[in-house]
């Protein structure tokens, strides 16, 4: 019985594709295929030195505590004619994914033959945050800690902690030297939503024109945030905007498609693509300040307004319920404005933001 039993088991393994006798050969073939597909690793990017074409790289941004490298993906598309160098970055916050999809769609669609100038696309700046499912750059030092990478630019090269050095390496060896204009792609934080929304420093006419060309729903005139990519570029005399695309931890295809169209429209405006600049029939709502409405008590929030909705002072924004479903507080608009952000997570602790108005 035993010889027949082992023969039957052997045949079953072969039928399902395990192949006991050939498993070593299969592994060898797979490994060689992976080796052939490896992407070139770079320590520094000089897009100006590249001939026309499309290139993919892994930029070595740092090392983890176990010695493993941190690779940041980079795609360069360079046209045959000289023109603007547009830098596109996404996921400096690791939970903000729509921007990655926007860059991937653009890279798939655009070839060098269509382009005048160069696109430098970085779909995934914060590798520890992406892997760790976190907004933050995750460090192992001190038993584990987290830093907001978008408050650390331009970073440092030889001093500071792991996050500051990671930011410094990105800034000095990948980003700053390869940009004439920059668009940093974001979403609202986990648990909240934005429409298509741009932060832009309107004191600079070039930046104001970039913001409008992206065809967002709303724009905030904004002088910047110290340590952010946008502000670091503007400080370095490189026009830049922050482009917010919906909410975190999701791929919102309608917003992704609109963001792709907006970036292509900006490329037309910059002479990088042929075509006519689109001017939407409805201009974006432009404001200069935020009014944030926070939960005073924890509970379940029932939202009574939607994104982009115009509100008047005194309008009902949200109702808070206690754990038994009994209403315990109502929240009203403190002034006129437009709803630029709403919570998508109904469970709120005291101090959590419910609504953000732009005015």
C-alpha positions as CSV (number, residue, x, y, z in Angstrom):
1,X,0.0,0.0,0.0
2,X,2.8,2.5,0.9
3,X,4.4,2.6,-2.6
4,X,1.0,3.1,-4.2
5,X,0.2,5.8,-1.6
6,X,3.4,7.8,-2.3
7,X,2.9,7.4,-6.1
8,X,-0.6,9.0,-5.8
9,X,0.7,11.9,-3.7
10,X,3.5,12.5,-6.2
11,X,1.0,12.7,-9.0
12,X,-1.2,15.1,-7.1
13,X,1.8,17.4,-6.5
14,X,2.6,17.3,-10.2
15,X,-1.0,18.0,-11.2
16,X,-1.3,21.2,-9.1
17,X,2.0,22.5,-10.4
18,X,4.3,22.0,-7.5
19,X,6.7,19.7,-9.4
20,X,8.8,18.0,-6.7
21,X,11.6,17.1,-9.0
22,X,11.7,20.5,-10.8
23,X,11.2,22.9,-7.9
24,X,14.8,23.9,-7.9
25,X,14.8,24.7,-11.6
26,X,11.6,26.7,-11.3
27,X,13.1,28.8,-8.5
28,X,16.2,29.4,-10.5
29,X,14.2,30.7,-13.5
30,X,12.1,33.0,-11.3
31,X,15.2,34.4,-9.6
32,X,16.9,35.2,-12.9
33,X,13.7,36.9,-14.2
34,X,13.7,39.1,-11.1
35,X,17.3,39.9,-11.5
36,X,16.8,41.0,-15.1
37,X,13.9,43.3,-14.1
38,X,15.8,45.1,-11.3
39,X,15.7,48.9,-11.6
40,X,19.0,50.9,-11.6
41,X,19.9,52.3,-8.2
42,X,21.1,56.0,-8.2
43,X,22.6,58.1,-5.4
44,X,22.0,61.4,-7.2
45,X,19.9,62.5,-10.2
46,X,21.0,65.0,-12.9
47,X,18.1,65.0,-15.4
48,X,19.8,67.6,-17.5
49,X,22.6,65.1,-18.4
50,X,20.1,62.5,-19.8
51,X,19.3,62.1,-23.4
52,X,15.7,62.2,-24.5
53,X,13.7,59.2,-23.3
54,X,11.9,57.6,-20.4
55,X,13.9,56.3,-17.4
56,X,13.0,54.5,-14.1
57,X,15.3,54.6,-11.1
58,X,15.5,53.6,-7.5
59,X,16.9,56.5,-5.5
60,X,18.8,55.4,-2.4
61,X,17.4,57.7,0.2
62,X,18.7,56.1,3.4
63,X,19.0,52.9,5.4
64,X,16.8,51.1,7.9
65,X,18.2,50.0,11.3
66,X,18.6,46.4,9.9
67,X,20.8,47.7,7.1
68,X,18.3,47.4,4.4
69,X,18.2,50.3,1.9
70,X,15.3,52.7,1.5
71,X,14.6,53.1,-2.2
72,X,12.4,55.9,-3.6
73,X,11.0,55.3,-7.1
74,X,11.8,58.0,-9.7
75,X,10.6,58.3,-13.3
76,X,12.1,60.8,-15.7
77,X,10.5,61.6,-19.1
78,X,12.6,63.9,-21.2
79,X,11.5,65.2,-24.5
80,X,13.7,65.9,-27.5
81,X,13.3,69.7,-27.1
82,X,14.4,71.8,-24.2
83,X,11.7,73.2,-21.9
84,X,10.6,73.4,-18.3
85,X,11.5,70.7,-15.8
86,X,8.3,69.9,-13.9
87,X,8.8,68.0,-10.7
88,X,5.8,65.9,-9.4
89,X,6.0,64.4,-5.9
90,X,3.5,62.2,-4.0
91,X,3.1,60.5,-0.7
92,X,5.4,62.7,1.4
93,X,2.7,61.6,3.9
94,X,2.6,57.8,3.7
95,X,-1.2,57.4,3.9
96,X,-1.9,59.8,1.0
97,X,-2.3,57.6,-2.0
98,X,-4.3,59.4,-4.7
99,X,-1.2,61.3,-5.8
100,X,0.7,58.1,-6.5
101,X,-2.1,57.0,-8.9
102,X,-2.1,60.4,-10.6
103,X,1.7,60.2,-11.3
104,X,1.4,56.6,-12.4
105,X,-1.4,57.5,-14.9
106,X,0.6,60.4,-16.3
107,X,3.7,58.3,-16.7
108,X,1.8,55.6,-18.5
109,X,0.1,58.1,-20.8
110,X,3.0,60.5,-21.7
111,X,6.0,59.6,-23.8
112,X,9.0,61.7,-24.5
113,X,7.9,62.2,-28.1
114,X,4.9,64.3,-26.9
115,X,7.0,66.4,-24.5
116,X,8.9,69.6,-24.6
117,X,11.0,69.7,-21.5
118,X,11.3,67.1,-18.7
119,X,9.0,65.5,-16.1
120,X,10.6,64.2,-13.0
121,X,8.1,62.1,-11.1
122,X,8.5,60.7,-7.6
123,X,5.5,58.5,-6.7
124,X,6.3,57.6,-3.1
125,X,8.6,60.0,-1.2
126,X,7.9,58.6,2.3
127,X,8.8,54.9,2.1
128,X,8.7,54.1,5.8
129,X,5.2,55.7,6.0
130,X,3.9,53.8,3.0
131,X,5.1,50.5,4.3
132,X,4.0,51.2,7.9
133,X,0.6,52.5,6.8
134,X,1.3,55.8,8.4
135,X,1.2,59.5,7.6
136,X,4.6,59.9,9.3
137,X,8.2,59.0,8.7
138,X,8.7,56.0,11.1
139,X,12.0,55.8,13.0
140,X,13.2,52.9,15.1
141,X,15.4,55.0,17.4
142,X,14.3,55.6,20.9
143,X,12.1,52.5,20.9
144,X,10.2,53.8,17.8
145,X,9.0,57.3,16.9
146,X,7.4,59.3,14.1
147,X,8.1,62.6,12.4
148,X,6.1,64.6,9.9
149,X,8.4,64.6,6.9
150,X,6.7,67.6,5.4
151,X,7.9,69.7,8.2
152,X,11.5,68.8,7.9
153,X,12.6,70.1,4.4
154,X,15.2,71.0,3.3
155,X,16.5,68.6,5.9
156,X,20.2,67.9,6.8
157,X,22.9,65.8,5.2
158,X,25.4,65.3,8.1
159,X,23.5,66.3,11.3
160,X,20.1,65.5,12.8
161,X,18.2,62.3,13.1
162,X,17.2,59.7,10.6
163,X,14.1,61.6,9.3
164,X,16.0,64.9,8.9
165,X,18.8,63.1,7.0
166,X,16.3,61.3,4.8
167,X,14.6,64.6,3.9
168,X,18.0,66.2,3.3
169,X,19.1,63.5,1.0
170,X,15.9,63.8,-1.0
171,X,16.2,67.5,-1.2
172,X,19.9,67.9,-2.1
173,X,20.4,64.9,-4.3
174,X,17.0,64.3,-6.0
175,X,14.6,67.2,-5.8
176,X,15.9,70.7,-5.8
177,X,18.4,70.5,-8.6
178,X,15.9,69.0,-11.0
179,X,13.0,71.4,-10.8
180,X,12.0,74.6,-12.5
181,X,8.4,74.3,-11.2
182,X,7.0,71.8,-8.7
183,X,3.6,70.2,-7.8
184,X,3.5,68.3,-4.5
185,X,0.5,66.0,-4.5
186,X,-1.4,65.3,-1.2
187,X,-4.7,64.3,0.2
188,X,-6.5,65.3,3.4
189,X,-5.4,63.3,6.5
190,X,-6.9,59.9,7.3
191,X,-10.5,60.3,8.4
192,X,-11.2,63.5,6.5
193,X,-11.8,64.6,2.9
194,X,-10.8,67.4,0.6
195,X,-12.1,68.3,-2.9
196,X,-9.6,69.2,-5.5
197,X,-7.9,71.9,-3.6
198,X,-4.7,73.9,-4.0
199,X,-2.5,75.7,-1.5
200,X,-0.7,78.5,-3.4
201,X,1.3,81.6,-2.5
202,X,-0.6,84.3,-4.5
203,X,2.2,86.9,-3.8
204,X,3.9,85.2,-6.7
205,X,2.0,85.6,-9.9
206,X,3.6,82.6,-11.5
207,X,2.4,80.4,-8.6
208,X,-1.1,81.9,-8.8
209,X,-1.2,81.0,-12.5
210,X,-0.1,77.5,-11.8
211,X,-2.8,77.0,-9.2
212,X,-5.5,78.2,-11.6
213,X,-4.2,76.0,-14.4
214,X,-4.7,72.9,-12.3
215,X,-8.5,73.5,-12.4
216,X,-9.2,72.8,-8.7
217,X,-12.5,73.3,-7.0
218,X,-11.0,75.6,-4.3
219,X,-7.7,77.5,-3.7
220,X,-6.3,78.9,-0.5
221,X,-4.0,81.9,-0.8
222,X,-1.3,80.7,1.5
223,X,2.1,82.1,2.6
224,X,3.3,78.6,3.2
225,X,4.3,76.2,6.0
226,X,7.9,76.1,7.3
227,X,9.5,72.8,6.5
228,X,7.0,71.8,3.8
229,X,8.2,70.9,0.3
230,X,6.1,73.6,-1.2
231,X,7.5,76.3,1.0
232,X,11.1,75.0,0.7
233,X,10.8,75.2,-3.1
234,X,9.3,78.7,-3.0
235,X,12.1,79.8,-0.6
236,X,14.6,78.5,-3.2
237,X,12.9,80.6,-5.9
238,X,11.2,77.6,-7.5
239,X,7.5,78.1,-8.1
240,X,5.5,75.4,-6.3
241,X,2.1,74.5,-5.1
242,X,0.5,71.8,-2.9
243,X,-2.3,70.0,-4.8
244,X,-4.8,68.2,-2.5
245,X,-6.7,65.4,-4.0
246,X,-9.5,63.9,-1.9
247,X,-8.9,61.7,1.2
248,X,-6.3,59.4,2.5
249,X,-6.1,55.6,2.2
250,X,-8.3,55.4,-0.9
251,X,-8.0,55.6,-4.6
252,X,-10.7,58.0,-5.7
253,X,-10.8,57.6,-9.5
254,X,-13.0,60.6,-10.4
255,X,-10.6,62.9,-8.5
256,X,-7.5,61.2,-9.8
257,X,-8.8,61.6,-13.4
258,X,-9.5,65.3,-12.8
259,X,-6.0,65.8,-11.2
260,X,-4.4,64.2,-14.2
261,X,-6.3,66.6,-16.5
262,X,-5.3,69.5,-14.4
263,X,-1.6,68.7,-14.5
264,X,-1.8,68.2,-18.2
265,X,-3.5,71.6,-18.5
266,X,-0.6,73.1,-16.5
267,X,1.9,71.4,-18.8
268,X,0.1,73.0,-21.8
269,X,0.2,76.4,-20.0
270,X,4.0,75.9,-19.5
271,X,4.6,75.0,-23.1
272,X,5.5,71.4,-22.3
273,X,2.6,69.9,-24.2
274,X,0.8,71.0,-27.4
275,X,-2.8,72.1,-27.0
276,X,-5.0,74.9,-25.8
277,X,-5.2,75.9,-22.1
278,X,-8.6,74.9,-20.7
279,X,-10.4,77.7,-18.8
280,X,-13.3,76.1,-16.8
281,X,-16.7,77.8,-17.0
282,X,-16.8,78.0,-13.2
283,X,-13.8,79.6,-11.6
284,X,-12.5,78.0,-8.4
285,X,-13.5,79.4,-5.0
286,X,-10.6,81.3,-3.6
287,X,-10.1,82.1,0.1
288,X,-7.4,83.3,2.4
289,X,-8.2,81.8,5.8
290,X,-9.6,78.6,7.5
291,X,-12.2,78.3,10.2
292,X,-11.9,74.9,11.9
293,X,-14.7,73.5,13.9
294,X,-13.6,71.0,16.5
295,X,-15.6,68.5,18.7
296,X,-16.0,69.7,22.2
297,X,-17.1,66.2,23.4
298,X,-16.5,62.8,22.0
299,X,-19.2,60.8,20.3
300,X,-20.7,60.0,16.9
301,X,-20.8,62.9,14.5
302,X,-23.6,63.3,12.0
303,X,-22.4,65.6,9.3
304,X,-25.0,68.1,7.9
305,X,-22.9,69.7,5.2
306,X,-20.9,68.5,2.2
307,X,-17.7,69.4,0.5
308,X,-17.8,72.7,-1.5
309,X,-21.1,73.7,0.1
310,X,-21.6,77.4,0.7
311,X,-22.6,78.1,4.3
312,X,-23.8,81.2,6.2
313,X,-23.0,82.1,9.7
314,X,-25.2,80.1,12.0
315,X,-25.9,77.2,9.6
316,X,-26.0,73.8,11.1
317,X,-22.8,71.8,10.3
318,X,-22.9,68.7,12.5
319,X,-24.7,67.0,15.4
320,X,-22.9,64.9,18.0
321,X,-24.6,61.9,19.5
322,X,-23.6,60.1,22.7
323,X,-23.0,56.4,23.1
324,X,-26.7,55.7,23.4
325,X,-27.5,57.7,20.2
326,X,-28.9,60.7,22.1
327,X,-28.2,64.1,20.7
328,X,-25.9,66.1,23.0
329,X,-24.5,69.0,21.0
330,X,-25.0,70.9,17.7
331,X,-22.2,72.7,15.8
332,X,-22.9,75.8,13.7
333,X,-20.9,77.8,11.2
334,X,-19.0,80.6,13.0
335,X,-19.0,82.7,9.8
336,X,-19.8,82.6,6.1
337,X,-17.6,80.4,3.9
338,X,-17.2,77.3,1.8
339,X,-16.8,73.7,3.2
340,X,-13.3,72.6,2.2
341,X,-13.0,69.6,4.5
342,X,-15.3,67.3,6.4
343,X,-14.7,64.3,8.6
344,X,-15.4,60.9,7.0
345,X,-14.9,59.0,10.3
346,X,-18.0,59.5,12.4
347,X,-16.4,58.5,15.7
348,X,-14.8,61.6,17.2
349,X,-12.9,62.3,20.4
350,X,-12.9,65.8,21.9
351,X,-10.6,68.1,20.0
352,X,-11.0,66.3,16.7
353,X,-11.8,68.4,13.6
354,X,-15.3,68.1,12.2
355,X,-15.4,70.7,9.5
356,X,-13.0,73.2,7.9
357,X,-14.4,76.3,6.2
358,X,-12.4,78.3,3.7
359,X,-13.2,82.0,3.5
